[in-house]
Amino acid sequence: MWLALGILTALAILAWFTIDGSAVLPVKEYSFGSFSFGGFGVQVRLLPELILGLFAVRVVTANMRARLESGTRQ
């Protein structure tokens, strides 16, 4: 688990310093009747961080599950 989290951290640091901080992904404004959404920009730098963070959560939960299953079998 620690090796996988270390690799994900290294990839996150690499992505943070590689991707331009001023790059913005525009989100169009959509309207559904009286409800409107969008009209803002998302920093491109945050997208890979979000994805790598989700992988880190998956690694931790898989490790917790494996520890719980091995404890119940004994």
Secondary structure, DSSP 4 states (H G I P E B T S, - for coil): -HHHHHHHHHHHHHHHHHS-TT-EEEE--EEETTEEE--EEEETTHHHHHHHHHHHHHHHHHHHHHHHHHHHH-
